[in-house]
Amino acid sequence: MFHRRSAVAPALALGAALALAAPDPARAQTKPGTEPTFPEQAEAFVLDALKRALEFASSLGNVVPYEMPEQLPNGDIIIRRKPAAPPQGPLPELPPAGPPGTTQL
């Protein structure tokens, strides 16, 4: 049975929780006039990357134009297009078929 939850939402929630729970790298306990240690630099880098990823993901909104797959009682699986999805563009044109029994490579 399929769930109607996105796999992205738990990952974003975990990332946000980690970003909020982690100490602020700007307040790291370093002596005045010294460079931050490698772990402090790594933590700041990861938190900054996580923050930018969360901002980017939130700006995208819901970009998947299809609903979650649904299994019908007869066993068929259907994937419905969302009502607010943008219209699908025209299909590409196929090259003309050759004579029967031939294969184009």
ABEGO torsion letter per residue (X at the ends): XBBABBAAAAAAAAAAAAAAABBBAAABBBBBGBBBBAAAAAAAAAAAAAAAAAAAAAAAEBABABBBBBBBAAGBBBBBBBAABBBBBBBBBBBBBBBBGBBBX
